[in-house]
């Protein structure tokens, strides 16, 4: 196994770049990409969209937390 002390400066820079790139991809990628949504979830989203189109506005997460007695 190669040790960091045995790397050249360019090899070390490349290692850091690859590590940072990999971590950034982990942080910004969608872990659910490619998965199918359950029928119940799709139906719920459609109902919510229909309510909003009829003029019923959704409440903010902050207001929902307040109604539940939670600190936001």
C-alpha atoms as a printed R data frame, in Angstrom:
   type eleno elety resid chain resno       x      y       z
1  ATOM     1    CA   UNK     A     1   0.000  0.000   0.000
2  ATOM     2    CA   UNK     A     2   1.340  3.414  -0.967
3  ATOM     3    CA   UNK     A     3   1.715  5.914   1.831
4  ATOM     4    CA   UNK     A     4   1.164  9.638   1.557
5  ATOM     5    CA   UNK     A     5   4.832 10.255   2.415
6  ATOM     6    CA   UNK     A     6   5.793  8.299  -0.715
7  ATOM     7    CA   UNK     A     7   3.682 10.411  -3.105
8  ATOM     8    CA   UNK     A     8   5.071 13.168  -5.257
9  ATOM     9    CA   UNK     A     9   3.561 16.631  -4.887
10 ATOM    10    CA   UNK     A    10   1.590 16.150  -8.124
11 ATOM    11    CA   UNK     A    11   0.311 12.734  -7.025
12 ATOM    12    CA   UNK     A    12  -0.735 14.189  -3.680
13 ATOM    13    CA   UNK     A    13  -2.560 17.080  -5.393
14 ATOM    14    CA   UNK     A    14  -4.355 14.610  -7.655
15 ATOM    15    CA   UNK     A    15  -5.364 12.508  -4.651
16 ATOM    16    CA   UNK     A    16  -6.791 15.566  -2.897
17 ATOM    17    CA   UNK     A    17  -8.643 16.722  -6.027
18 ATOM    18    CA   UNK     A    18 -10.189 13.291  -6.550
19 ATOM    19    CA   UNK     A    19 -11.185 13.032  -2.892
20 ATOM    20    CA   UNK     A    20 -12.806 16.479  -2.862
21 ATOM    21    CA   UNK     A    21 -14.633 15.787  -6.135
22 ATOM    22    CA   UNK     A    22 -15.940 12.465  -4.807
23 ATOM    23    CA   UNK     A    23 -17.171 14.075  -1.574
24 ATOM    24    CA   UNK     A    24 -18.878 16.940  -3.448
25 ATOM    25    CA   UNK     A    25 -20.671 14.454  -5.696
26 ATOM    26    CA   UNK     A    26 -21.859 12.556  -2.617
27 ATOM    27    CA   UNK     A    27 -23.179 15.763  -1.057
28 ATOM    28    CA   UNK     A    28 -25.050 17.118  -4.093
29 ATOM    29    CA   UNK     A    29 -26.228 13.952  -5.804
30 ATOM    30    CA   UNK     A    30 -29.730 12.599  -5.326
31 ATOM    31    CA   UNK     A    31 -29.572  9.278  -3.470
32 ATOM    32    CA   UNK     A    32 -33.087  8.441  -4.722
33 ATOM    33    CA   UNK     A    33 -32.294  9.014  -8.385
34 ATOM    34    CA   UNK     A    34 -33.525  6.131 -10.490
35 ATOM    35    CA   UNK     A    35 -35.897  4.804  -7.848
36 ATOM    36    CA   UNK     A    36 -39.612  4.552  -8.504
37 ATOM    37    CA   UNK     A    37 -42.120  6.449  -6.394
38 ATOM    38    CA   UNK     A    38 -44.821  4.463  -4.698
39 ATOM    39    CA   UNK     A    39 -48.339  4.953  -6.083
40 ATOM    40    CA   UNK     A    40 -49.463  6.419  -2.734
41 ATOM    41    CA   UNK     A    41 -46.779  9.109  -2.906
42 ATOM    42    CA   UNK     A    42 -47.707 10.049  -6.473
43 ATOM    43    CA   UNK     A    43 -51.391 10.269  -5.491
44 ATOM    44    CA   UNK     A    44 -50.574 12.458  -2.494
45 ATOM    45    CA   UNK     A    45 -48.481 14.808  -4.631
46 ATOM    46    CA   UNK     A    46 -51.294 15.077  -7.167
47 ATOM    47    CA   UNK     A    47 -53.825 15.872  -4.428
48 ATOM    48    CA   UNK     A    48 -51.553 18.542  -3.001
49 ATOM    49    CA   UNK     A    49 -51.019 20.095  -6.413
50 ATOM    50    CA   UNK     A    50 -54.759 20.077  -7.128
51 ATOM    51    CA   UNK     A    51 -55.497 21.771  -3.771
52 ATOM    52    CA   UNK     A    52 -52.920 24.433  -4.492
53 ATOM    53    CA   UNK     A    53 -54.375 25.075  -7.954
54 ATOM    54    CA   UNK     A    54 -57.797 25.553  -6.361
55 ATOM    55    CA   UNK     A    55 -56.299 28.282  -4.189
56 ATOM    56    CA   UNK     A    56 -55.616 26.350  -1.002
57 ATOM    57    CA   UNK     A    57 -52.148 27.431  -0.014
58 ATOM    58    CA   UNK     A    58 -49.748 25.134   1.753
59 ATOM    59    CA   UNK     A    59 -48.381 26.253   5.094
60 ATOM    60    CA   UNK     A    60 -44.685 26.748   5.657
61 ATOM    61    CA   UNK     A    61 -42.609 24.212   7.542
62 ATOM    62    CA   UNK     A    62 -42.088 26.844  10.240
63 ATOM    63    CA   UNK     A    63 -45.848 27.287  10.707
64 ATOM    64    CA   UNK     A    64 -46.403 23.521  10.722
65 ATOM    65    CA   UNK     A    65 -43.733 23.100  13.390
66 ATOM    66    CA   UNK     A    66 -45.316 25.910  15.441
67 ATOM    67    CA   UNK     A    67 -48.749 24.232  15.239
68 ATOM    68    CA   UNK     A    68 -47.167 21.014  16.496
69 ATOM    69    CA   UNK     A    69 -45.410 22.845  19.321
70 ATOM    70    CA   UNK     A    70 -41.967 22.235  17.886
71 ATOM    71    CA   UNK     A    71 -39.043 24.656  17.889
72 ATOM    72    CA   UNK     A    72 -37.892 25.546  14.392
